[in-house]
Amino acid sequence: MTPARPTVRLHGHLDRPAELTVDELRTLPAHRVEVSFDCRTEGEQRHGYEGPALWDVLRAARPRIDFSGRKQRLRFLLSVGGADGHRAVVSWAEIDPDFGGQEILLATSMDGAPLDAAGPQLVVPDDHCGARYVSGVTDVWLGPAFRPLGESAR
């Protein structure tokens, strides 16, 4: 019996929530980044990662965000969880090309080795600390940083 492949659940304020495998993530345009970051337990790390930009992954899931203006986009956050329970938060403005436009990846390979068995890794190239590098990503949630009066929780 073949072991189940890890999936990433995209959920929250999306018109097309999805569960994607590493193979499905590879169908999106790939980006490559060389990074260096400080890991508290293992010291300085240097790696090459390849995979789709988080922006592209989420745009394909059709976020329920009004893109006609800019300020309303600033209230959205992404919560990214890993198989080990680690969770990191990224603001929408960090990945939005009108703001930070960072090339944050859901990496499908590290140093040329595929991440099929472990699951994709969140890679935040501009971070000097590796705390937001989430291994074995299991879910990405998109939602508002706060709930305006009168809006129900989802």
RAKAHU-V63445 format. One record per backbone hydrogen bond with DSSP energy under -0.5 kcal/mol. CO is the residue of the C=O (numbers start at 0). NH is the residue of the N-H. E is the energy in kcal/mol with one decimal. If there is no record, write none. Layout:
co-><CO:CO>
nh-><NH:NH>
e-><E:E>
This chain:
co-><5:6:7:7:8:8:9:10:11:12:17:19:20:21:23:24:28:30:32:32:34:36:36:37:37:38:42:44:46:47:48:49:49:50:51:52:53:54:55:56:57:58:60:60:61:62:64:65:69:69:70:71:72:74:75:76:77:77:78:78:79:80:80:81:85:87:89:90:90:91:91:92:92:93:95:95:101:103:104:104:105:106:107:108:109:112:114:115:118:119:120:122:122:123:127:128:129:131:132:133:134:135:137:138:139:140:141:142:145:147>
nh-><21:8:9:19:10:139:17:141:13:63:9:7:24:25:26:27:52:50:34:48:46:38:44:39:129:42:38:36:34:110:32:107:108:30:105:56:57:58:59:60:60:61:14:15:14:64:66:68:72:73:73:74:75:144:91:142:79:89:80:140:87:137:138:84:81:79:77:93:94:94:95:99:100:101:98:100:103:53:106:122:51:120:114:49:112:109:118:5:135:136:106:104:124:126:37:131:132:133:134:121:82:82:8:80:10:78:12:76:147:150>
e-><-0.5:-0.5:-0.6:-2.5:-0.6:-2.9:-1.3:-2.0:-2.2:-3.0:-3.4:-2.6:-2.1:-1.7:-1.2:-1.5:-0.5:-2.1:-0.5:-2.8:-1.8:-0.6:-3.2:-0.5:-2.7:-2.4:-2.2:-2.0:-3.0:-4.1:-2.4:-3.0:-1.6:-2.4:-2.4:-2.0:-2.5:-2.6:-1.8:-0.8:-0.6:-1.4:-0.5:-2.5:-3.1:-1.9:-0.9:-0.5:-1.3:-0.6:-1.2:-1.0:-1.5:-4.2:-2.6:-2.1:-0.5:-2.5:-0.5:-2.6:-2.3:-2.9:-1.4:-2.0:-2.6:-3.1:-3.0:-1.0:-0.8:-1.0:-1.9:-2.5:-0.7:-3.3:-2.3:-1.5:-1.6:-3.6:-0.7:-2.3:-0.7:-1.6:-2.8:-1.9:-2.2:-2.4:-2.8:-0.6:-0.6:-3.1:-2.8:-1.9:-0.6:-2.1:-2.8:-0.6:-1.8:-1.0:-0.6:-2.6:-0.6:-1.5:-2.9:-2.5:-2.4:-2.4:-2.7:-3.2:-0.7:-2.2>
